[in-house]
Amino acid sequence: MAITMEQALASSEFHDPQDRPCESKQGPIRWRRNGRTQTWKTRPEEFRIPVKFGLYSYGNIRHHSPGFHAAEDCPVEAYRR
């Protein structure tokens, strides 16, 4: 599953199943949006989403980031928003 441009602009929570799968006992690692999605006029298919996890972990999800998916597309029903 990949994040689409529509999800990049609208979703507020993303899951990273590479570190902890959605099917695990603790559930997926949930990254929350931490700002506006950056897009480029010269590269309309590319984006960058600033995200945070917990109090001190920050990062970016890019158009080519493997494994990330929006919370509403989570394969485990309990973790969909």
Backbone as CSV, one residue per row, in Angstrom:
resi,resn,N_x,N_y,N_z,CA_x,CA_y,CA_z,C_x,C_y,C_z
1,MET,0.835,-1.183,0.000,0.000,0.000,0.000,0.876,1.240,0.000
2,ALA,0.533,2.141,-0.789,1.257,3.410,-0.852,0.294,4.544,-0.534
3,ILE,0.838,5.632,-0.088,0.021,6.797,0.226,-0.233,7.565,-1.061
4,THR,-1.494,7.857,-1.332,-1.855,8.624,-2.518,-1.736,10.114,-2.219
5,MET,-1.774,10.925,-3.251,-1.691,12.374,-3.081,-2.885,12.887,-2.277
6,GLU,-4.075,12.336,-2.483,-5.266,12.759,-1.745,-5.110,12.450,-0.252
7,GLN,-4.575,11.271,0.068,-4.344,10.918,1.466,-3.250,11.787,2.072
8,ALA,-2.241,12.111,1.302,-1.152,12.958,1.800,-1.663,14.344,2.178
9,LEU,-2.654,14.817,1.464,-3.191,16.143,1.743,-4.240,16.137,2.853
10,ALA,-4.957,15.020,3.056,-6.093,15.015,3.975,-5.894,14.202,5.254
11,SER,-5.144,13.122,5.230,-5.037,12.235,6.394,-4.207,12.879,7.505
12,SER,-4.538,12.514,8.734,-3.804,13.067,9.870,-3.011,12.007,10.626
13,GLU,-3.194,10.722,10.297,-2.458,9.660,10.973,-1.988,8.632,9.952
14,PHE,-0.751,8.159,10.160,-0.143,7.193,9.257,0.485,6.071,10.077
15,HIS,0.521,4.869,9.510,1.092,3.712,10.194,2.364,3.262,9.491
16,ASP,3.326,2.807,10.285,4.577,2.283,9.764,4.693,0.820,10.185
17,PRO,4.244,-0.121,9.356,4.268,-1.531,9.748,5.647,-2.178,9.655
18,GLN,6.666,-1.478,9.207,8.001,-2.074,9.121,8.602,-2.286,10.497
19,ASP,8.418,-1.335,11.411,8.962,-1.463,12.760,8.100,-2.373,13.634
20,ARG,6.787,-2.236,13.514,5.863,-3.058,14.294,4.626,-3.298,13.437
21,PRO,4.392,-4.524,12.982,3.265,-4.799,12.081,1.917,-4.449,12.699
22,CYS,0.962,-4.129,11.848,-0.388,-3.793,12.307,-1.031,-4.979,13.022
23,GLU,-0.614,-6.198,12.684,-1.189,-7.397,13.288,-0.563,-7.741,14.641
24,SER,0.465,-7.022,15.067,1.138,-7.347,16.324,0.243,-7.021,17.519
25,LYS,0.625,-7.511,18.666,-0.169,-7.330,19.876,-0.289,-5.859,20.272
26,GLN,0.770,-5.085,20.092,0.753,-3.664,20.448,0.113,-2.789,19.375
27,GLY,-0.029,-3.309,18.175,-0.567,-2.516,17.084,0.532,-1.776,16.348
28,PRO,0.180,-1.017,15.339,1.183,-0.327,14.532,1.744,0.909,15.232
29,ILE,2.893,1.351,14.756,3.438,2.628,15.213,2.674,3.715,14.474
30,ARG,2.085,4.624,15.229,1.222,5.659,14.654,1.972,6.981,14.582
31,TRP,2.159,7.458,13.377,2.787,8.753,13.146,1.675,9.769,12.901
32,ARG,1.742,10.914,13.575,0.737,11.966,13.421,1.294,13.112,12.587
33,ARG,0.419,13.722,11.831,0.805,14.879,11.017,1.305,15.989,11.926
34,ASN,2.358,16.668,11.481,2.950,17.737,12.271,3.105,19.016,11.448
35,GLY,2.297,19.165,10.443,2.370,20.353,9.590,1.691,20.100,8.269
36,ARG,1.861,21.027,7.366,1.219,20.962,6.064,2.046,20.124,5.099
37,THR,1.370,19.402,4.215,2.047,18.619,3.196,2.704,19.551,2.191
38,GLN,3.968,19.293,1.907,4.692,20.098,0.928,4.571,19.445,-0.442
39,THR,4.248,20.243,-1.442,4.182,19.777,-2.825,4.990,20.729,-3.694
40,TRP,5.279,20.303,-4.909,6.067,21.093,-5.837,5.319,21.259,-7.151
41,LYS,5.400,22.447,-7.741,4.758,22.688,-9.035,5.466,21.951,-10.159
42,THR,6.776,21.845,-10.073,7.542,21.196,-11.147,7.508,19.673,-11.069
43,ARG,7.156,19.130,-9.886,7.034,17.672,-9.692,5.713,17.385,-9.001
44,PRO,4.594,17.420,-9.728,3.275,17.329,-9.095,2.971,15.986,-8.439
45,GLU,3.689,14.920,-8.753,3.416,13.612,-8.155,4.187,13.392,-6.854
46,GLU,5.063,14.308,-6.482,5.881,14.162,-5.278,5.311,14.986,-4.124
47,PHE,5.512,14.477,-2.891,5.069,15.187,-1.696,5.973,14.838,-0.517
48,ARG,5.856,15.654,0.543,6.572,15.423,1.797,5.637,15.798,2.935
49,ILE,5.406,14.844,3.859,4.511,15.064,4.993,5.346,15.096,6.268
50,PRO,5.367,16.204,7.002,6.072,16.220,8.288,5.226,15.490,9.332
51,VAL,5.850,14.566,10.065,5.128,13.762,11.050,5.914,13.678,12.353
52,LYS,5.214,13.261,13.418,5.866,13.043,14.708,5.296,11.792,15.342
53,PHE,6.110,11.178,16.215,5.718,9.999,16.971,6.162,10.215,18.406
54,GLY,5.242,10.175,19.340,5.596,10.413,20.732,5.947,11.873,20.971
55,LEU,6.839,12.110,21.927,7.196,13.487,22.263,8.400,14.004,21.494
56,TYR,9.347,13.131,21.163,10.621,13.612,20.634,11.016,13.021,19.284
57,SER,10.194,12.196,18.680,10.538,11.579,17.392,9.837,12.317,16.268
58,TYR,10.617,12.849,15.350,10.096,13.588,14.212,10.641,12.976,12.928
59,GLY,9.922,13.161,11.839,10.388,12.651,10.566,9.540,13.173,9.424
60,ASN,9.771,12.608,8.261,9.033,12.970,7.062,8.616,11.705,6.333
61,ILE,7.433,11.739,5.768,6.985,10.676,4.871,7.020,11.277,3.479
62,ARG,7.716,10.618,2.591,7.816,11.106,1.214,7.047,10.193,0.277
63,HIS,6.882,10.624,-0.949,6.106,9.866,-1.938,6.689,8.486,-2.185
64,HIS,7.958,8.291,-1.928,8.600,7.001,-2.191,8.893,6.221,-0.904
65,SER,8.359,6.648,0.250,8.599,5.943,1.511,7.883,4.599,1.499
66,PRO,8.624,3.492,1.620,7.981,2.176,1.558,7.292,1.820,2.873
67,GLY,6.197,1.108,2.772,5.547,0.551,3.944,4.514,1.429,4.617
68,PHE,4.629,2.723,4.543,3.664,3.591,5.213,2.302,3.493,4.538
69,HIS,1.250,3.609,5.347,-0.099,3.713,4.796,-0.928,4.603,5.716
70,ALA,-1.989,5.165,5.152,-2.878,6.017,5.935,-3.681,5.154,6.900
71,ALA,-4.072,5.710,8.031,-4.796,4.943,9.050,-6.099,4.387,8.503
72,GLU,-6.770,5.119,7.618,-8.043,4.625,7.073,-7.862,3.449,6.115
73,ASP,-6.634,3.187,5.663,-6.349,2.043,4.797,-5.700,0.882,5.549
74,CYS,-5.699,0.934,6.875,-5.048,-0.112,7.665,-5.744,-1.454,7.446
75,PRO,-4.965,-2.533,7.209,-5.583,-3.832,6.989,-6.239,-4.419,8.237
76,VAL,-5.910,-3.922,9.416,-6.508,-4.394,10.658,-7.644,-3.440,11.033
77,GLU,-8.839,-3.962,11.108,-10.048,-3.156,11.338,-9.962,-2.319,12.617
78,ALA,-9.348,-2.848,13.668,-9.298,-2.149,14.956,-8.506,-0.840,14.911
79,TYR,-7.599,-0.692,13.947,-6.740,0.481,13.897,-7.136,1.478,12.829
80,ARG,-8.267,1.277,12.189,-8.754,2.257,11.206,-9.413,3.409,11.947
81,ARG,-9.335,4.578,11.367,-9.989,5.751,11.967,-11.201,6.114,11.184
